[in-house]
Amino acid sequence: MKLSVVIPTFRRHEILRRTLAALERQEAAVGKFEVIVVANPTGDDADAVRAVVSADQRPYPAACVETHAGGVSAARNVGWRAARTPLVLFLGDDMIPSPRVVAEHLDWHERRGGPRTGVLGHVRWARELGVTPFMRWLDHGVQFDYPAISGERTSWEYFYAANGSLPRALLDEVGGFDEERFPFLYEELDLGYRLGQHGFELLYNRNAVAEHVHPARLEAWRSRMAATAAAERRWVELHPELPAYFHDKFADAAARPRSRGLGRALIRWLPRHVPVLGPRAWSSADLYYRQQLGPSFLEAWAQLDGDDSASSGGSSPGGPK
């Protein structure tokens, strides 16, 4: 075996079943990989997860391990540390890998890799979903940002653990994910930053495709913004030389006139690069969605400012404004 597929899971038993079934259909990879599913008995039914993992006679070794620590960072750390192979492929439990995902990751590591090389696979919305304009907008620098990648070499900033592989020894060298400071959100960026300090090179393989079976809704993302603000605040405190990405985007949107987002319905099928209409529709949608999500984020950020001020007995400089 050459590669371990690590899948942290939480309350997604049926999609996990489909993910594991898709791994049974991998081309040219029989005997070359194992699967490690990480369950969390705190808040989830670990027995149900184990039943899914052992439900069928699979053509690959599959194991279910557990963590009682909260957050996806801890789950991924438990998974890769249990791996018995030199390469680790992180895969989301809401991802359905195409038949060549494992083979593509292995091929690129074998032909083009090295001890400090990672491979990023592509993630797209599952065809079965009705992709909304909001979901399409998330693809452009919010949840993922694949359209911004040109060529086959990219930056550590784009290491997405939804479909990304790297040497296990390199994970060991940097200590894996920071489960204390970044248990969930910004954990991939933090890992990528530390990998970059160790000479990490990331290759983007567009043929290693996984489909994302997780419809995104605006209201759920509003609720997520408070946790995102807290994670970004920790990030900029650790790295004051780097911009506060979401804060700056949302603060800019808050300072602009209210957008009705009249062009947002078009972005589901209209590329940004289409002359005249493309940039106008995308600009309208972008401002609209930033203004929809921004208040929750900025309110949480302001609360963090207040907490800092109270604890210090004076005014807080806050993060980058």
Short mmCIF file of the C-alpha atoms (twelve columns), coordinates in Angstrom:
data_MODEL
# 
_entry.id   MODEL 
# 
loop_
_atom_site.group_PDB 
_atom_site.id 
_atom_site.type_symbol 
_atom_site.label_atom_id 
_atom_site.label_alt_id 
_atom_site.label_comp_id 
_atom_site.label_asym_id 
_atom_site.label_seq_id 
_atom_site.Cartn_x 
_atom_site.Cartn_y 
_atom_site.Cartn_z 
_atom_site.pdbx_PDB_model_num 
ATOM 1   C CA . MET A 1   0.000   0.000  0.000   1 
ATOM 2   C CA . LYS A 2   1.148   3.491  -0.818  1 
ATOM 3   C CA . LEU A 3   -1.623  5.822  0.291   1 
ATOM 4   C CA . SER A 4   -4.072  6.231  3.187   1 
ATOM 5   C CA . VAL A 5   -7.397  7.977  2.570   1 
ATOM 6   C CA . VAL A 6   -8.334  9.800  5.789   1 
ATOM 7   C CA . ILE A 7   -12.003 10.764 6.172   1 
ATOM 8   C CA . PRO A 8   -13.150 12.598 9.314   1 
ATOM 9   C CA . THR A 9   -16.905 12.226 9.671   1 
ATOM 10  C CA . PHE A 10  -19.678 13.733 11.742  1 
ATOM 11  C CA . ARG A 11  -23.395 12.984 11.334  1 
ATOM 12  C CA . ARG A 12  -23.221 12.168 7.634   1 
ATOM 13  C CA . HIS A 13  -23.700 8.416  7.654   1 
ATOM 14  C CA . GLU A 14  -25.529 8.092  4.350   1 
ATOM 15  C CA . ILE A 15  -23.169 10.322 2.369   1 
ATOM 16  C CA . LEU A 16  -20.229 8.530  3.991   1 
ATOM 17  C CA . ARG A 17  -21.680 5.253  2.734   1 
ATOM 18  C CA . ARG A 18  -21.622 6.669  -0.810  1 
ATOM 19  C CA . THR A 19  -18.074 7.991  -0.370  1 
ATOM 20  C CA . LEU A 20  -16.816 4.555  0.669   1 
ATOM 21  C CA . ALA A 21  -18.711 2.904  -2.181  1 
ATOM 22  C CA . ALA A 22  -17.085 5.298  -4.658  1 
ATOM 23  C CA . LEU A 23  -13.682 4.319  -3.304  1 
ATOM 24  C CA . GLU A 24  -14.535 0.710  -4.197  1 
ATOM 25  C CA . ARG A 25  -14.714 1.777  -7.848  1 
ATOM 26  C CA . GLN A 26  -11.252 3.298  -8.046  1 
ATOM 27  C CA . GLU A 27  -9.346  2.485  -11.238 1 
ATOM 28  C CA . ALA A 28  -5.846  1.032  -11.183 1 
ATOM 29  C CA . ALA A 29  -5.573  1.387  -7.426  1 
ATOM 30  C CA . VAL A 30  -6.505  -2.040 -6.031  1 
ATOM 31  C CA . GLY A 31  -4.133  -2.998 -3.241  1 
ATOM 32  C CA . LYS A 32  -2.491  0.425  -3.225  1 
ATOM 33  C CA . PHE A 33  -4.553  2.245  -0.593  1 
ATOM 34  C CA . GLU A 34  -6.322  1.908  2.724   1 
ATOM 35  C CA . VAL A 35  -9.176  3.971  4.183   1 
ATOM 36  C CA . ILE A 36  -9.282  5.392  7.701   1 
ATOM 37  C CA . VAL A 37  -12.563 6.885  8.869   1 
ATOM 38  C CA . VAL A 38  -12.443 8.996  12.032  1 
ATOM 39  C CA . ALA A 39  -15.609 9.109  14.141  1 
ATOM 40  C CA . ASN A 40  -16.428 11.227 17.165  1 
ATOM 41  C CA . PRO A 41  -18.694 9.513  19.732  1 
ATOM 42  C CA . THR A 42  -19.367 12.916 21.314  1 
ATOM 43  C CA . GLY A 43  -22.421 14.110 19.427  1 
ATOM 44  C CA . ASP A 44  -22.462 11.345 16.838  1 
ATOM 45  C CA . ASP A 45  -23.358 7.654  16.728  1 
ATOM 46  C CA . ALA A 46  -19.969 5.968  16.493  1 
ATOM 47  C CA . ASP A 47  -21.607 2.525  16.273  1 
ATOM 48  C CA . ALA A 48  -23.494 3.682  13.179  1 
ATOM 49  C CA . VAL A 49  -20.262 4.948  11.643  1 
ATOM 50  C CA . ARG A 50  -18.527 1.629  12.331  1 
ATOM 51  C CA . ALA A 51  -21.465 -0.198 10.765  1 
ATOM 52  C CA . VAL A 52  -21.116 1.899  7.596   1 
ATOM 53  C CA . VAL A 53  -17.376 1.292  7.402   1 
ATOM 54  C CA . SER A 54  -17.726 -2.474 7.835   1 
ATOM 55  C CA . ALA A 55  -20.989 -2.871 5.939   1 
ATOM 56  C CA . ASP A 56  -19.571 -4.584 2.870   1 
ATOM 57  C CA . GLN A 57  -16.654 -6.709 1.808   1 
ATOM 58  C CA . ARG A 58  -14.538 -3.907 0.439   1 
ATOM 59  C CA . PRO A 59  -11.599 -4.320 -1.975  1 
ATOM 60  C CA . TYR A 60  -9.458  -2.138 0.292   1 
ATOM 61  C CA . PRO A 61  -8.587  -2.277 4.011   1 
ATOM 62  C CA . ALA A 62  -10.943 -0.001 5.968   1 
ATOM 63  C CA . ALA A 63  -10.721 0.982  9.608   1 
ATOM 64  C CA . CYS A 64  -12.770 3.180  11.904  1 
ATOM 65  C CA . VAL A 65  -10.891 5.042  14.628  1 
ATOM 66  C CA . GLU A 66  -12.239 7.526  17.164  1 
ATOM 67  C CA . THR A 67  -11.481 10.880 18.704  1 
ATOM 68  C CA . HIS A 68  -13.242 12.492 21.637  1 
ATOM 69  C CA . ALA A 69  -11.744 15.905 20.925  1 
ATOM 70  C CA . GLY A 70  -13.924 18.458 19.189  1 
ATOM 71  C CA . GLY A 71  -13.176 19.810 15.730  1 
ATOM 72  C CA . VAL A 72  -12.091 18.469 12.383  1 
ATOM 73  C CA . SER A 73  -8.415  19.231 13.077  1 
ATOM 74  C CA . ALA A 74  -8.277  16.684 15.886  1 
ATOM 75  C CA . ALA A 75  -10.085 14.110 13.743  1 
ATOM 76  C CA . ARG A 76  -7.673  14.529 10.850  1 
ATOM 77  C CA . ASN A 77  -4.695  14.273 13.193  1 
ATOM 78  C CA . VAL A 78  -5.978  10.999 14.629  1 
ATOM 79  C CA . GLY A 79  -6.515  9.738  11.091  1 
ATOM 80  C CA . TRP A 80  -3.140  10.502 9.560   1 
ATOM 81  C CA . ARG A 81  -1.311  9.288  12.657  1 
ATOM 82  C CA . ALA A 82  -3.061  5.934  12.236  1 
ATOM 83  C CA . ALA A 83  -1.967  5.730  8.591   1 
ATOM 84  C CA . ARG A 84  0.354   2.885  7.593   1 
ATOM 85  C CA . THR A 85  1.489   4.372  4.281   1 
ATOM 86  C CA . PRO A 86  3.916   7.112  3.180   1 
ATOM 87  C CA . LEU A 87  1.168   9.234  1.586   1 
ATOM 88  C CA . VAL A 88  -2.034  10.644 3.100   1 
ATOM 89  C CA . LEU A 89  -5.050  11.758 1.091   1 
ATOM 90  C CA . PHE A 90  -7.537  13.842 3.069   1 
ATOM 91  C CA . LEU A 91  -11.088 13.529 1.785   1 
ATOM 92  C CA . GLY A 92  -14.288 15.088 3.090   1 
ATOM 93  C CA . ASP A 93  -17.146 12.874 4.253   1 
ATOM 94  C CA . ASP A 94  -19.427 14.778 1.871   1 
ATOM 95  C CA . MET A 95  -17.194 14.139 -1.145  1 
ATOM 96  C CA . ILE A 96  -17.855 11.495 -3.797  1 
ATOM 97  C CA . PRO A 97  -14.517 10.731 -5.476  1 
ATOM 98  C CA . SER A 98  -14.500 10.055 -9.190  1 
ATOM 99  C CA . PRO A 99  -13.056 6.668  -10.262 1 
ATOM 100 C CA . ARG A 100 -9.553  8.043  -10.872 1 
ATOM 101 C CA . VAL A 101 -9.022  10.138 -7.741  1 
ATOM 102 C CA . VAL A 102 -6.681  7.724  -5.963  1 
ATOM 103 C CA . ALA A 103 -4.818  6.825  -9.159  1 
ATOM 104 C CA . GLU A 104 -4.326  10.497 -10.063 1 
ATOM 105 C CA . HIS A 105 -2.963  11.399 -6.645  1 
ATOM 106 C CA . LEU A 106 -0.638  8.396  -6.652  1 
ATOM 107 C CA . ASP A 107 0.537   9.030  -10.211 1 
ATOM 108 C CA . TRP A 108 1.443   12.647 -9.556  1 
ATOM 109 C CA . HIS A 109 3.274   11.818 -6.352  1 
ATOM 110 C CA . GLU A 110 5.214   9.037  -8.088  1 
ATOM 111 C CA . ARG A 111 6.094   10.980 -11.249 1 
ATOM 112 C CA . ARG A 112 6.319   14.565 -10.005 1 
ATOM 113 C CA . GLY A 113 6.332   14.465 -6.237  1 
ATOM 114 C CA . GLY A 114 8.934   14.554 -3.547  1 
ATOM 115 C CA . PRO A 115 9.261   14.701 0.230   1 
ATOM 116 C CA . ARG A 116 7.808   18.239 0.304   1 
ATOM 117 C CA . THR A 117 5.234   18.012 -2.475  1 
ATOM 118 C CA . GLY A 118 1.467   17.886 -2.085  1 
ATOM 119 C CA . VAL A 119 -1.254  17.298 -4.671  1 
ATOM 120 C CA . LEU A 120 -4.519  19.224 -4.707  1 
ATOM 121 C CA . GLY A 121 -7.460  17.543 -6.384  1 
ATOM 122 C CA . HIS A 122 -10.429 19.376 -7.844  1 
ATOM 123 C CA . VAL A 123 -13.757 19.764 -6.036  1 
ATOM 124 C CA . ARG A 124 -17.000 20.590 -7.827  1 
ATOM 125 C CA . TRP A 125 -20.639 20.583 -6.816  1 
ATOM 126 C CA . ALA A 126 -22.335 17.214 -7.325  1 
ATOM 127 C CA . ARG A 127 -24.376 17.032 -10.500 1 
ATOM 128 C CA . GLU A 128 -27.389 15.816 -8.542  1 
ATOM 129 C CA . LEU A 129 -27.628 19.118 -6.670  1 
ATOM 130 C CA . GLY A 130 -29.477 22.119 -7.951  1 
ATOM 131 C CA . VAL A 131 -26.554 24.519 -7.877  1 
ATOM 132 C CA . THR A 132 -27.820 27.916 -6.750  1 
ATOM 133 C CA . PRO A 133 -26.239 31.296 -7.501  1 
ATOM 134 C CA . PHE A 134 -25.098 31.401 -3.867  1 
ATOM 135 C CA . MET A 135 -23.339 28.052 -4.221  1 
ATOM 136 C CA . ARG A 136 -21.647 29.254 -7.396  1 
ATOM 137 C CA . TRP A 137 -20.520 32.420 -5.584  1 
ATOM 138 C CA . LEU A 138 -18.984 30.334 -2.782  1 
ATOM 139 C CA . ASP A 139 -16.650 28.785 -5.357  1 
ATOM 140 C CA . HIS A 140 -14.920 32.113 -5.907  1 
ATOM 141 C CA . GLY A 141 -12.806 32.787 -2.852  1 
ATOM 142 C CA . VAL A 142 -15.252 31.982 -0.059  1 
ATOM 143 C CA . GLN A 143 -15.483 28.217 0.428   1 
ATOM 144 C CA . PHE A 144 -12.999 27.314 -2.310  1 
ATOM 145 C CA . ASP A 145 -11.171 29.356 -4.941  1 
ATOM 146 C CA . TYR A 146 -10.239 26.945 -7.718  1 
ATOM 147 C CA . PRO A 147 -10.936 29.501 -10.498 1 
ATOM 148 C CA . ALA A 148 -8.051  31.590 -9.179  1 
ATOM 149 C CA . ILE A 149 -5.527  28.777 -9.773  1 
ATOM 150 C CA . SER A 150 -3.681  28.998 -13.060 1 
ATOM 151 C CA . GLY A 151 -1.411  26.220 -14.191 1 
ATOM 152 C CA . GLU A 152 -0.351  23.143 -12.250 1 
ATOM 153 C CA . ARG A 153 1.725   24.779 -9.508  1 
ATOM 154 C CA . THR A 154 -0.007  26.792 -6.856  1 
ATOM 155 C CA . SER A 155 0.493   28.247 -3.391  1 
ATOM 156 C CA . TRP A 156 0.155   26.648 0.033   1 
ATOM 157 C CA . GLU A 157 -2.918  28.883 0.472   1 
ATOM 158 C CA . TYR A 158 -4.892  26.473 -1.719  1 
ATOM 159 C CA . PHE A 159 -4.289  23.302 0.238   1 
ATOM 160 C CA . TYR A 160 -7.872  22.079 0.742   1 
ATOM 161 C CA . ALA A 161 -8.258  18.985 2.905   1 
ATOM 162 C CA . ALA A 162 -11.490 18.140 1.093   1 
ATOM 163 C CA . ASN A 163 -9.333  16.503 -1.615  1 
ATOM 164 C CA . GLY A 164 -5.630  16.963 -0.968  1 
ATOM 165 C CA . SER A 165 -2.666  14.641 -0.437  1 
ATOM 166 C CA . LEU A 166 0.858   14.952 0.931   1 
ATOM 167 C CA . PRO A 167 3.616   12.861 2.517   1 
ATOM 168 C CA . ARG A 168 2.861   11.578 6.005   1 
ATOM 169 C CA . ALA A 169 6.428   12.410 7.085   1 
ATOM 170 C CA . LEU A 170 5.843   16.073 6.223   1 
ATOM 171 C CA . LEU A 171 2.717   16.152 8.363   1 
ATOM 172 C CA . ASP A 172 4.733   14.654 11.178  1 
ATOM 173 C CA . GLU A 173 7.460   17.252 10.685  1 
ATOM 174 C CA . VAL A 174 5.088   20.224 11.078  1 
ATOM 175 C CA . GLY A 175 2.937   18.597 13.770  1 
ATOM 176 C CA . GLY A 176 -0.221  18.201 11.699  1 
ATOM 177 C CA . PHE A 177 -3.249  20.425 12.193  1 
ATOM 178 C CA . ASP A 178 -3.340  22.882 15.094  1 
ATOM 179 C CA . GLU A 179 -6.321  21.435 16.934  1 
ATOM 180 C CA . GLU A 180 -6.024  23.855 19.850  1 
ATOM 181 C CA . ARG A 181 -6.022  27.198 18.028  1 
ATOM 182 C CA . PHE A 182 -7.822  26.140 14.851  1 
ATOM 183 C CA . PRO A 183 -10.127 23.204 15.648  1 
ATOM 184 C CA . PHE A 184 -12.429 24.153 12.750  1 
ATOM 185 C CA . LEU A 185 -12.152 26.971 10.181  1 
ATOM 186 C CA . TYR A 186 -8.785  28.377 9.103   1 
ATOM 187 C CA . GLU A 187 -7.213  25.030 10.028  1 
ATOM 188 C CA . GLU A 188 -6.225  24.284 6.424   1 
ATOM 189 C CA . LEU A 189 -4.772  27.763 5.896   1 
ATOM 190 C CA . ASP A 190 -2.785  27.453 9.109   1 
ATOM 191 C CA . LEU A 191 -1.416  24.060 8.099   1 
ATOM 192 C CA . GLY A 192 -0.612  25.347 4.617   1 
ATOM 193 C CA . TYR A 193 1.270   28.316 6.058   1 
ATOM 194 C CA . ARG A 194 3.425   26.092 8.265   1 
ATOM 195 C CA . LEU A 195 4.004   23.668 5.398   1 
ATOM 196 C CA . GLY A 196 5.095   26.612 3.258   1 
ATOM 197 C CA . GLN A 197 7.731   27.482 5.832   1 
ATOM 198 C CA . HIS A 198 9.133   23.978 5.317   1 
ATOM 199 C CA . GLY A 199 9.479   24.299 1.544   1 
ATOM 200 C CA . PHE A 200 6.078   22.870 0.618   1 
ATOM 201 C CA . GLU A 201 5.195   22.713 -3.089  1 
ATOM 202 C CA . LEU A 202 1.581   22.186 -4.111  1 
ATOM 203 C CA . LEU A 203 0.554   20.744 -7.491  1 
ATOM 204 C CA . TYR A 204 -3.004  21.110 -8.793  1 
ATOM 205 C CA . ASN A 205 -4.329  18.021 -10.596 1 
ATOM 206 C CA . ARG A 206 -7.618  18.886 -12.287 1 
ATOM 207 C CA . ASN A 207 -8.256  15.235 -13.148 1 
ATOM 208 C CA . ALA A 208 -8.465  14.143 -9.501  1 
ATOM 209 C CA . VAL A 209 -12.115 15.177 -9.187  1 
ATOM 210 C CA . ALA A 210 -14.423 14.783 -6.199  1 
ATOM 211 C CA . GLU A 211 -18.060 15.878 -6.178  1 
ATOM 212 C CA . HIS A 212 -19.315 17.858 -3.199  1 
ATOM 213 C CA . VAL A 213 -22.703 16.524 -2.017  1 
ATOM 214 C CA . HIS A 214 -23.534 19.257 0.462   1 
ATOM 215 C CA . PRO A 215 -25.964 21.963 -0.656  1 
ATOM 216 C CA . ALA A 216 -25.067 25.333 0.844   1 
ATOM 217 C CA . ARG A 217 -27.746 27.721 2.067   1 
ATOM 218 C CA . LEU A 218 -27.395 31.395 2.822   1 
ATOM 219 C CA . GLU A 219 -28.979 31.203 6.275   1 
ATOM 220 C CA . ALA A 220 -26.639 28.434 7.401   1 
ATOM 221 C CA . TRP A 221 -23.667 30.459 6.249   1 
ATOM 222 C CA . ARG A 222 -24.900 33.476 8.208   1 
ATOM 223 C CA . SER A 223 -24.771 31.313 11.323  1 
ATOM 224 C CA . ARG A 224 -21.272 30.170 10.417  1 
ATOM 225 C CA . MET A 225 -19.914 33.716 10.217  1 
ATOM 226 C CA . ALA A 226 -19.436 34.227 13.967  1 
ATOM 227 C CA . ALA A 227 -17.123 31.202 14.142  1 
ATOM 228 C CA . THR A 228 -15.335 32.405 11.006  1 
ATOM 229 C CA . ALA A 229 -14.738 35.802 12.632  1 
ATOM 230 C CA . ALA A 230 -13.226 34.178 15.709  1 
ATOM 231 C CA . ALA A 231 -10.949 31.974 13.592  1 
ATOM 232 C CA . GLU A 232 -9.815  34.850 11.397  1 
ATOM 233 C CA . ARG A 233 -9.150  36.969 14.468  1 
ATOM 234 C CA . ARG A 234 -6.824  34.282 15.824  1 
ATOM 235 C CA . TRP A 235 -5.196  34.045 12.408  1 
ATOM 236 C CA . VAL A 236 -4.380  37.768 12.082  1 
ATOM 237 C CA . GLU A 237 -3.169  37.915 15.671  1 
ATOM 238 C CA . LEU A 238 -0.683  35.162 14.802  1 
ATOM 239 C CA . HIS A 239 0.170   36.739 11.436  1 
ATOM 240 C CA . PRO A 240 -0.337  40.526 11.628  1 
ATOM 241 C CA . GLU A 241 1.587   40.906 8.371   1 
ATOM 242 C CA . LEU A 242 -1.234  39.133 6.493   1 
ATOM 243 C CA . PRO A 243 -4.612  40.691 5.611   1 
ATOM 244 C CA . ALA A 244 -7.837  39.929 7.449   1 
ATOM 245 C CA . TYR A 245 -9.412  38.485 4.324   1 
ATOM 246 C CA . PHE A 246 -13.084 38.178 5.268   1 
ATOM 247 C CA . HIS A 247 -13.122 41.167 7.595   1 
ATOM 248 C CA . ASP A 248 -11.827 43.444 4.862   1 
ATOM 249 C CA . LYS A 249 -14.259 42.078 2.264   1 
ATOM 250 C CA . PHE A 250 -17.242 42.467 4.580   1 
ATOM 251 C CA . ALA A 251 -16.207 45.876 5.911   1 
ATOM 252 C CA . ASP A 252 -15.886 47.136 2.350   1 
ATOM 253 C CA . ALA A 253 -19.341 45.805 1.489   1 
ATOM 254 C CA . ALA A 254 -20.870 47.403 4.602   1 
ATOM 255 C CA . ALA A 255 -19.577 50.810 3.510   1 
ATOM 256 C CA . ARG A 256 -21.283 50.589 0.113   1 
ATOM 257 C CA . PRO A 257 -24.917 51.377 -0.830  1 
ATOM 258 C CA . ARG A 258 -27.298 48.495 -0.294  1 
ATOM 259 C CA . SER A 259 -27.296 46.044 -3.182  1 
ATOM 260 C CA . ARG A 260 -30.414 44.271 -4.435  1 
ATOM 261 C CA . GLY A 261 -28.257 41.735 -6.254  1 
ATOM 262 C CA . LEU A 262 -30.269 41.918 -9.451  1 
ATOM 263 C CA . GLY A 263 -27.557 40.133 -11.397 1 
ATOM 264 C CA . ARG A 264 -27.065 37.214 -9.037  1 
ATOM 265 C CA . ALA A 265 -29.497 34.865 -10.822 1 
ATOM 266 C CA . LEU A 266 -27.239 34.979 -13.884 1 
ATOM 267 C CA . ILE A 267 -24.025 33.797 -12.263 1 
ATOM 268 C CA . ARG A 268 -25.213 30.209 -12.040 1 
ATOM 269 C CA . TRP A 269 -24.364 29.822 -15.722 1 
ATOM 270 C CA . LEU A 270 -22.684 33.091 -16.762 1 
ATOM 271 C CA . PRO A 271 -18.867 33.132 -16.482 1 
ATOM 272 C CA . ARG A 272 -17.268 36.227 -15.049 1 
ATOM 273 C CA . HIS A 273 -15.120 36.726 -18.160 1 
ATOM 274 C CA . VAL A 274 -18.039 37.179 -20.607 1 
ATOM 275 C CA . PRO A 275 -17.672 40.755 -21.895 1 
ATOM 276 C CA . VAL A 276 -19.858 43.435 -20.304 1 
ATOM 277 C CA . LEU A 277 -22.602 41.245 -18.836 1 
ATOM 278 C CA . GLY A 278 -20.305 38.855 -16.965 1 
ATOM 279 C CA . PRO A 279 -18.461 41.435 -14.826 1 
ATOM 280 C CA . ARG A 280 -21.681 43.356 -14.133 1 
ATOM 281 C CA . ALA A 281 -23.627 40.288 -12.976 1 
ATOM 282 C CA . TRP A 282 -20.770 38.994 -10.837 1 
ATOM 283 C CA . SER A 283 -20.106 42.391 -9.275  1 
ATOM 284 C CA . SER A 284 -23.789 42.708 -8.353  1 
ATOM 285 C CA . ALA A 285 -23.915 39.195 -6.877  1 
ATOM 286 C CA . ASP A 286 -20.650 39.596 -5.015  1 
ATOM 287 C CA . LEU A 287 -21.702 42.782 -3.253  1 
ATOM 288 C CA . TYR A 288 -25.141 41.339 -2.461  1 
ATOM 289 C CA . TYR A 289 -23.808 38.183 -0.821  1 
ATOM 290 C CA . ARG A 290 -21.073 40.030 1.057   1 
ATOM 291 C CA . GLN A 291 -23.738 42.332 2.472   1 
ATOM 292 C CA . GLN A 292 -25.867 39.339 3.410   1 
ATOM 293 C CA . LEU A 293 -23.104 37.547 5.307   1 
ATOM 294 C CA . GLY A 294 -21.165 40.561 6.524   1 
ATOM 295 C CA . PRO A 295 -23.336 41.738 9.444   1 
ATOM 296 C CA . SER A 296 -23.012 38.428 11.325  1 
ATOM 297 C CA . PHE A 297 -19.261 38.397 10.820  1 
ATOM 298 C CA . LEU A 298 -18.695 42.058 11.697  1 
ATOM 299 C CA . GLU A 299 -20.915 41.844 14.783  1 
ATOM 300 C CA . ALA A 300 -18.870 38.905 16.078  1 
ATOM 301 C CA . TRP A 301 -15.643 40.734 15.246  1 
ATOM 302 C CA . ALA A 302 -16.821 43.824 17.139  1 
ATOM 303 C CA . GLN A 303 -17.673 41.627 20.107  1 
ATOM 304 C CA . LEU A 304 -14.124 40.297 20.052  1 
ATOM 305 C CA . ASP A 305 -12.885 43.896 20.049  1 
ATOM 306 C CA . GLY A 306 -15.019 44.540 23.123  1 
ATOM 307 C CA . ASP A 307 -13.735 41.436 24.870  1 
ATOM 308 C CA . ASP A 308 -10.148 42.466 24.181  1 
ATOM 309 C CA . SER A 309 -10.806 45.973 25.491  1 
ATOM 310 C CA . ALA A 310 -12.423 44.671 28.664  1 
ATOM 311 C CA . SER A 311 -9.609  42.239 29.362  1 
ATOM 312 C CA . SER A 312 -6.882  44.837 28.776  1 
ATOM 313 C CA . GLY A 313 -8.590  47.708 30.577  1 
ATOM 314 C CA . GLY A 314 -8.174  49.956 27.556  1 
ATOM 315 C CA . SER A 315 -8.995  50.265 23.903  1 
ATOM 316 C CA . SER A 316 -8.149  47.388 21.603  1 
ATOM 317 C CA . PRO A 317 -6.373  47.882 18.310  1 
ATOM 318 C CA . GLY A 318 -8.388  45.013 16.854  1 
ATOM 319 C CA . GLY A 319 -7.419  43.289 13.651  1 
ATOM 320 C CA . PRO A 320 -6.532  44.898 10.346  1 
ATOM 321 C CA . LYS A 321 -9.214  47.365 9.302   1 
# 
